[in-house]
Amino acid sequence: MLEEAECQALESFLADRIYEFNSSETGHFDGKLIGGSILNEADQVVAGFSGHTWGGCCEITHIWVEQAYRGHGYGKALLQSAESEALRRGCTQVTLTTHSFQAPEFYERLGYERKFEIVDRPKGHSDLIYIKQLSK
């Protein structure tokens, strides 16, 4: 088995190879990372998101707000920032996956529609897949 650092390097290598294949098959070569963060007074990240855009779609892979900063609109601001940048890049939709124990109601309040549920991932919980159509 590989060590953690080797796994990270392999994951990056495989992601690049899959992107190359997918781009050659679809003709979409516009893949770009997307991300943003909010810093506190000490320049520490207290909220952020990451993901990518490709082929008219934006996928948010991570979004996080430090516990002490939740409920102050930071998550909403991050998603609105991601959606604005996705629109600027020509995307027509945003997708994301969250767990049932995280904040599904938060996404639903912001116009995300639950499309799929993968039960028992992790055991006793679900993965929830959301999509939001963007309009110009």
TORVEXGU-487402 format. One record per residue (C-alpha): residue number from 1; chain; x, y, z. Coordinates in steps of 0.001 Angstrom, whole numbers, plus 500000, padded with zeros to 6 digits. Layout:
N
<node num="NUM" cadena="A" px="X" py="Y" pz="Z"/>
...
This chain:
136
<node num="1" cadena="A" px="500000" py="500000" pz="500000"/>
<node num="2" cadena="A" px="501069" py="503547" pz="499320"/>
<node num="3" cadena="A" px="501823" py="506136" pz="501991"/>
<node num="4" cadena="A" px="499582" py="509219" pz="502282"/>
<node num="5" cadena="A" px="501869" py="511510" pz="500247"/>
<node num="6" cadena="A" px="502190" py="508881" pz="497522"/>
<node num="7" cadena="A" px="498394" py="508509" pz="497434"/>
<node num="8" cadena="A" px="498006" py="512281" pz="497019"/>
<node num="9" cadena="A" px="500511" py="512330" pz="494147"/>
<node num="10" cadena="A" px="498814" py="509363" pz="492486"/>
<node num="11" cadena="A" px="495387" py="510978" pz="492874"/>
<node num="12" cadena="A" px="496645" py="514145" pz="491176"/>
<node num="13" cadena="A" px="498258" py="512129" pz="488375"/>
<node num="14" cadena="A" px="495077" py="510102" pz="487776"/>
<node num="15" cadena="A" px="492865" py="513205" pz="487829"/>
<node num="16" cadena="A" px="495055" py="514763" pz="485122"/>
<node num="17" cadena="A" px="494900" py="511615" pz="482946"/>
<node num="18" cadena="A" px="491108" py="511363" pz="483335"/>
<node num="19" cadena="A" px="490714" py="515068" pz="482484"/>
<node num="20" cadena="A" px="492826" py="514554" pz="479339"/>
<node num="21" cadena="A" px="490695" py="511581" pz="478273"/>
<node num="22" cadena="A" px="487381" py="513267" pz="479079"/>
<node num="23" cadena="A" px="488411" py="516417" pz="477221"/>
<node num="24" cadena="A" px="489488" py="514498" pz="474142"/>
<node num="25" cadena="A" px="486203" py="512565" pz="474139"/>
<node num="26" cadena="A" px="483920" py="515585" pz="474675"/>
<node num="27" cadena="A" px="485868" py="518401" pz="473023"/>
<node num="28" cadena="A" px="485678" py="520451" pz="476239"/>
<node num="29" cadena="A" px="489159" py="521670" pz="477157"/>
<node num="30" cadena="A" px="488052" py="524494" pz="479455"/>
<node num="31" cadena="A" px="488564" py="522853" pz="482840"/>
<node num="32" cadena="A" px="489663" py="525247" pz="485572"/>
<node num="33" cadena="A" px="489816" py="525101" pz="489336"/>
<node num="34" cadena="A" px="487537" py="527435" pz="491270"/>
<node num="35" cadena="A" px="487796" py="528498" pz="494869"/>
<node num="36" cadena="A" px="487401" py="531269" pz="497379"/>
<node num="37" cadena="A" px="487923" py="531945" pz="501044"/>
<node num="38" cadena="A" px="487044" py="534341" pz="503834"/>
<node num="39" cadena="A" px="489784" py="535367" pz="506254"/>
<node num="40" cadena="A" px="489516" py="536613" pz="509812"/>
<node num="41" cadena="A" px="491431" py="539589" pz="511244"/>
<node num="42" cadena="A" px="494522" py="537367" pz="511694"/>
<node num="43" cadena="A" px="494450" py="536349" pz="507989"/>
<node num="44" cadena="A" px="493356" py="532798" pz="508870"/>
<node num="45" cadena="A" px="490835" py="531009" pz="506655"/>
<node num="46" cadena="A" px="487516" py="530773" pz="508491"/>
<node num="47" cadena="A" px="485432" py="529739" pz="505466"/>
<node num="48" cadena="A" px="486106" py="528558" pz="501955"/>
<node num="49" cadena="A" px="485092" py="526542" pz="498954"/>
<node num="50" cadena="A" px="486834" py="524678" pz="496156"/>
<node num="51" cadena="A" px="485863" py="522829" pz="493022"/>
<node num="52" cadena="A" px="486165" py="523149" pz="489275"/>
<node num="53" cadena="A" px="484362" py="524216" pz="486127"/>
<node num="54" cadena="A" px="484359" py="522212" pz="482932"/>
<node num="55" cadena="A" px="482092" py="521909" pz="479922"/>
<node num="56" cadena="A" px="479470" py="524394" pz="481102"/>
<node num="57" cadena="A" px="479221" py="522856" pz="484573"/>
<node num="58" cadena="A" px="480547" py="523887" pz="487977"/>
<node num="59" cadena="A" px="481164" py="521303" pz="490658"/>
<node num="60" cadena="A" px="481704" py="522426" pz="494239"/>
<node num="61" cadena="A" px="483728" py="519679" pz="495902"/>
<node num="62" cadena="A" px="484333" py="521298" pz="499293"/>
<node num="63" cadena="A" px="482659" py="524079" pz="501235"/>
<node num="64" cadena="A" px="483380" py="524776" pz="504877"/>
<node num="65" cadena="A" px="482683" py="527443" pz="507487"/>
<node num="66" cadena="A" px="484409" py="527317" pz="510878"/>
<node num="67" cadena="A" px="481889" py="526572" pz="513631"/>
<node num="68" cadena="A" px="482212" py="529983" pz="515319"/>
<node num="69" cadena="A" px="481392" py="531760" pz="512039"/>
<node num="70" cadena="A" px="478340" py="529721" pz="511042"/>
<node num="71" cadena="A" px="475005" py="531498" pz="510821"/>
<node num="72" cadena="A" px="476558" py="534789" pz="509684"/>
<node num="73" cadena="A" px="475989" py="534406" pz="505937"/>
<node num="74" cadena="A" px="479499" py="533235" pz="505044"/>
<node num="75" cadena="A" px="478349" py="529995" pz="503409"/>
<node num="76" cadena="A" px="475748" py="531866" pz="501376"/>
<node num="77" cadena="A" px="478339" py="534446" pz="500316"/>
<node num="78" cadena="A" px="480745" py="531702" pz="499238"/>
<node num="79" cadena="A" px="478121" py="529887" pz="497154"/>
<node num="80" cadena="A" px="476946" py="533130" pz="495544"/>
<node num="81" cadena="A" px="480567" py="533926" pz="494694"/>
<node num="82" cadena="A" px="481019" py="530472" pz="493151"/>
<node num="83" cadena="A" px="477790" py="530802" pz="491170"/>
<node num="84" cadena="A" px="478788" py="534253" pz="489860"/>
<node num="85" cadena="A" px="482179" py="532994" pz="488728"/>
<node num="86" cadena="A" px="480589" py="529896" pz="487193"/>
<node num="87" cadena="A" px="478225" py="532115" pz="485196"/>
<node num="88" cadena="A" px="481160" py="534277" pz="484097"/>
<node num="89" cadena="A" px="482816" py="531103" pz="482821"/>
<node num="90" cadena="A" px="479710" py="530139" pz="480856"/>
<node num="91" cadena="A" px="478370" py="527477" pz="483207"/>
<node num="92" cadena="A" px="474655" py="526728" pz="483284"/>
<node num="93" cadena="A" px="474579" py="524612" pz="486430"/>
<node num="94" cadena="A" px="476297" py="523962" pz="489755"/>
<node num="95" cadena="A" px="476439" py="520535" pz="491370"/>
<node num="96" cadena="A" px="477578" py="519485" pz="494816"/>
<node num="97" cadena="A" px="477440" py="516524" pz="497151"/>
<node num="98" cadena="A" px="476838" py="516761" pz="500891"/>
<node num="99" cadena="A" px="476117" py="514289" pz="503661"/>
<node num="100" cadena="A" px="472706" py="514031" pz="505304"/>
<node num="101" cadena="A" px="474275" py="515076" pz="508640"/>
<node num="102" cadena="A" px="475831" py="518227" pz="507194"/>
<node num="103" cadena="A" px="473501" py="520996" pz="505978"/>
<node num="104" cadena="A" px="471120" py="519848" pz="503244"/>
<node num="105" cadena="A" px="468485" py="522415" pz="504251"/>
<node num="106" cadena="A" px="471059" py="525182" pz="503720"/>
<node num="107" cadena="A" px="471509" py="524211" pz="500067"/>
<node num="108" cadena="A" px="467777" py="523823" pz="499528"/>
<node num="109" cadena="A" px="467146" py="527346" pz="500891"/>
<node num="110" cadena="A" px="469624" py="528635" pz="498311"/>
<node num="111" cadena="A" px="467796" py="527012" pz="495400"/>
<node num="112" cadena="A" px="469647" py="523713" pz="495120"/>
<node num="113" cadena="A" px="467475" py="520761" pz="494186"/>
<node num="114" cadena="A" px="468142" py="517314" pz="495640"/>
<node num="115" cadena="A" px="468537" py="514886" pz="492758"/>
<node num="116" cadena="A" px="469936" py="511701" pz="494267"/>
<node num="117" cadena="A" px="470528" py="510017" pz="497591"/>
<node num="118" cadena="A" px="473079" py="507297" pz="498202"/>
<node num="119" cadena="A" px="471955" py="505530" pz="501370"/>
<node num="120" cadena="A" px="474466" py="504212" pz="503919"/>
<node num="121" cadena="A" px="477342" py="506348" pz="502666"/>
<node num="122" cadena="A" px="478703" py="506491" pz="505306"/>
<node num="123" cadena="A" px="476879" py="503761" pz="507185"/>
<node num="124" cadena="A" px="473811" py="505153" pz="508925"/>
<node num="125" cadena="A" px="473782" py="508311" pz="506794"/>
<node num="126" cadena="A" px="473430" py="509320" pz="503149"/>
<node num="127" cadena="A" px="475244" py="511204" pz="500437"/>
<node num="128" cadena="A" px="472953" py="513800" pz="498854"/>
<node num="129" cadena="A" px="473582" py="515125" pz="495371"/>
<node num="130" cadena="A" px="472296" py="518594" pz="494528"/>
<node num="131" cadena="A" px="472049" py="520668" pz="491371"/>
<node num="132" cadena="A" px="471190" py="524299" pz="490762"/>
<node num="133" cadena="A" px="470413" py="525705" pz="487332"/>
<node num="134" cadena="A" px="472029" py="529076" pz="486761"/>
<node num="135" cadena="A" px="470416" py="531891" pz="484811"/>
<node num="136" cadena="A" px="472074" py="534966" pz="483391"/>
